[in-house]
Each structure stands twice: as structure tokens, then as C-alpha cells.
Amino acid sequence: MVNILKDRIFLSIKNLKSFCQEITIITVTVTVTITITVIITVTITVIITVTITVIILRMKKYILTVFAVEIMRSNLITILLSSEKRTDLLLLLKEKPRTVEEINNELDTNSVAILPQLKKLKENGIVIQEKKIYELSLLGKIIVRKMESLVKALRQLENDYK
């Protein structure tokens, strides 16, 4: 009887030892699985965060560019159309480059009135000066070509409603 009891205890200990080993293997497997899951989750989170950051930075750059273009566009419209002298000056320079004296004669004005207009146009890259001769820059030529019909239409409207 003692031997049978001894065998059963030995078998129980052996089964318990095997069970503990299985539990250890399962625990290690679960721990590894959890660790891999955490690593994958962190990696995905980092990838998403970096992607969103890149998108935001690109959008910010785009928004700032659009904003700058809008400011420049509204500034150019103000520069081009807010002064009749400036508009006339641009249309005159479209014909050919001129000196201040020629501009004064053609527009029936004086240097005191025309030099600030030339300065503003130069500052905005619409007019360039070489020695004493003023002419439209490439940007100025493009703008004046586009604005000429608008100016004519606005002046016609003014004449019609006077």
C-alpha cells in the first residue's frame, strides 16, 4: 500500500512538474505575444504620428504660401490700380523704356509726383532702372499686358457714369 501511495505521489509530483512547465511555456508565450503586440502598436502609433506631422507641415507650408500669394496679389492690385498716375505710368512704360523727363512730358507731371510712383513700382519688382532709364521688368510686362484691358474697361465705366 505504501508503494502504491508512493507511486501515486511520485506520479502526482511528476504531473505537477509537467503542468508547471506547461504553465511556464504558456506564460512565456503570452508575455512574448503581448510584447510583440505592444511593439507593433507603438510602431504603428509612431508611423501615424510622423505621417500626420508631415502632412500638417506640408499643409502649413501650403497655407502660408497661399496666404503670401493672396497678400501679394492684393498688394499688387492696390499698387497697380489705386493711383491713376501709377497706372498711366505703367501703360506708358509698356510702349518703351523712358527717362524721368520723358515720363514727365508724356504724363504732363513733374518729378516730385512721378518719383514716388517709380520707387513703389521698383520696390515691387514691376519696374527696373538702368542708369536714368526706367522700363517694365518681365513681371511688369506680364502684369501690364493683363491689366490693360481691365483699366480700359474701368475707365469706360467711369466715363459712362459721369
C-alpha positions as CSV (number, residue, x, y, z in Angstrom):
1,M,0.0,0.0,0.0
2,V,2.8,2.3,0.8
3,N,4.4,1.6,-2.5
4,I,1.2,2.4,-4.4
5,L,0.8,5.6,-2.4
6,K,4.4,6.4,-3.1
7,D,3.9,5.8,-6.8
8,R,0.8,8.0,-6.9
9,I,2.6,10.8,-5.1
10,F,5.5,10.4,-7.4
11,L,3.1,10.5,-10.4
12,S,1.3,13.5,-9.0
13,I,4.6,15.3,-8.5
14,K,5.6,14.4,-12.0
15,N,2.3,15.6,-13.4
16,L,2.5,18.8,-11.3
17,K,6.0,19.4,-12.6
18,S,4.9,18.9,-16.2
19,F,1.9,21.1,-15.5
20,C,4.2,23.9,-14.2
21,Q,6.4,23.6,-17.2
22,E,3.4,23.9,-19.5
23,I,2.2,26.9,-17.4
24,T,5.7,28.5,-17.8
25,I,5.7,27.9,-21.5
26,I,2.2,29.4,-21.8
27,T,3.2,32.3,-19.6
28,V,6.3,33.0,-21.7
29,T,4.3,32.7,-24.9
30,V,1.6,35.1,-23.7
31,T,4.3,37.5,-22.5
32,V,6.1,37.4,-25.9
33,T,2.8,37.8,-27.7
34,I,1.9,40.8,-25.5
35,T,5.4,42.3,-26.0
36,I,5.1,41.9,-29.8
37,T,1.6,43.4,-29.8
38,V,2.9,46.4,-27.8
39,I,5.9,46.8,-30.1
40,I,3.6,46.7,-33.2
41,T,1.1,49.1,-31.6
42,V,3.9,51.6,-30.7
43,T,5.4,51.3,-34.2
44,I,2.0,51.9,-35.8
45,T,1.4,54.9,-33.5
46,V,4.8,56.4,-34.3
47,I,4.2,55.9,-38.1
48,I,0.8,57.5,-37.8
49,T,2.2,60.4,-35.7
50,V,5.1,61.0,-38.2
51,T,2.7,60.8,-41.1
52,I,0.3,63.3,-39.6
53,T,3.1,65.6,-38.6
54,V,4.5,65.6,-42.2
55,I,1.0,66.2,-43.6
56,I,0.5,69.1,-41.2
57,L,3.9,70.6,-42.0
58,R,3.2,70.4,-45.7
59,M,-0.3,71.9,-45.3
60,K,1.2,74.6,-43.1
61,K,3.7,75.4,-45.9
62,Y,1.0,75.3,-48.5
63,I,-1.4,77.5,-46.4
64,L,1.4,80.0,-45.8
65,T,2.3,80.1,-49.5
66,V,-1.4,80.6,-50.4
67,F,-1.6,83.4,-47.8
68,A,1.5,85.1,-49.1
69,V,0.3,84.9,-52.7
70,E,-3.1,86.4,-51.6
71,I,-1.3,89.2,-49.7
72,M,1.0,89.8,-52.7
73,R,-2.0,89.7,-55.1
74,S,-4.0,92.2,-53.1
75,N,-0.9,94.3,-52.6
76,L,-0.2,94.3,-56.4
77,I,-3.8,95.2,-57.2
78,T,-3.5,98.1,-54.7
79,I,-0.2,99.2,-56.2
80,L,-1.5,98.9,-59.8
81,L,-5.0,100.4,-59.6
82,S,-5.0,102.7,-56.6
83,S,-3.2,105.5,-58.3
84,E,-4.2,106.8,-61.7
85,K,-0.6,108.3,-62.1
86,R,0.9,104.9,-61.4
87,T,-1.5,103.2,-63.9
88,D,-0.8,105.7,-66.6
89,L,3.0,105.4,-65.9
90,L,2.8,101.6,-66.4
91,L,0.8,101.9,-69.6
92,L,3.4,104.5,-70.8
93,L,6.3,102.2,-70.0
94,K,4.6,99.4,-71.9
95,E,5.3,101.3,-75.1
96,K,9.0,101.7,-74.5
97,P,11.6,102.4,-71.7
98,R,11.8,106.1,-70.8
99,T,13.7,108.6,-68.7
100,V,12.0,110.7,-65.9
101,E,12.0,113.7,-68.2
102,E,10.2,111.8,-71.0
103,I,7.7,110.4,-68.4
104,N,7.1,113.9,-67.1
105,N,6.5,115.3,-70.6
106,E,4.2,112.5,-71.7
107,L,2.1,112.5,-68.5
108,D,2.2,116.2,-68.0
109,T,3.5,115.9,-64.5
110,N,6.8,116.6,-62.6
111,S,9.5,114.6,-60.9
112,V,8.1,115.3,-57.4
113,A,4.9,113.5,-58.4
114,I,6.4,110.7,-60.5
115,L,9.5,109.6,-58.5
116,P,7.5,108.1,-55.6
117,Q,5.4,106.1,-58.1
118,L,8.6,104.8,-59.7
119,K,10.0,103.9,-56.4
120,K,7.0,101.9,-55.3
121,L,6.9,100.1,-58.7
122,K,10.7,99.3,-58.4
123,E,10.2,98.0,-54.8
124,N,7.6,95.6,-56.0
125,G,9.7,94.4,-59.0
126,I,7.4,95.8,-61.6
127,V,9.8,98.4,-62.9
128,I,13.6,98.3,-63.3
129,Q,16.0,101.2,-63.7
130,E,19.2,101.1,-65.6
131,K,21.1,104.4,-65.3
132,K,18.4,107.1,-65.9
133,I,16.1,104.9,-67.9
134,Y,13.0,103.2,-66.4
135,E,11.4,100.1,-68.0
136,L,9.0,97.3,-67.1
137,S,10.5,94.2,-65.7
138,L,9.4,90.8,-67.1
139,L,6.8,90.7,-64.3
140,G,5.8,94.2,-65.1
141,K,5.3,93.4,-68.8
142,I,3.1,90.4,-67.9
143,I,1.1,92.4,-65.4
144,V,0.6,95.4,-67.6
145,R,-0.4,93.2,-70.6
146,K,-3.1,91.6,-68.4
147,M,-4.3,94.8,-66.7
148,E,-4.5,97.0,-69.8
149,S,-8.0,95.7,-70.8
150,L,-9.2,96.0,-67.2
151,V,-8.0,99.6,-67.0
152,K,-9.7,100.4,-70.3
153,A,-13.0,98.8,-69.1
154,L,-12.9,100.7,-65.8
155,R,-12.2,104.0,-67.5
156,Q,-15.0,103.4,-69.9
157,L,-17.4,102.7,-67.0
158,E,-16.2,105.9,-65.3
159,N,-16.9,107.9,-68.5
160,D,-20.3,106.2,-68.9
161,Y,-21.5,107.1,-65.4
162,K,-20.2,110.7,-65.2
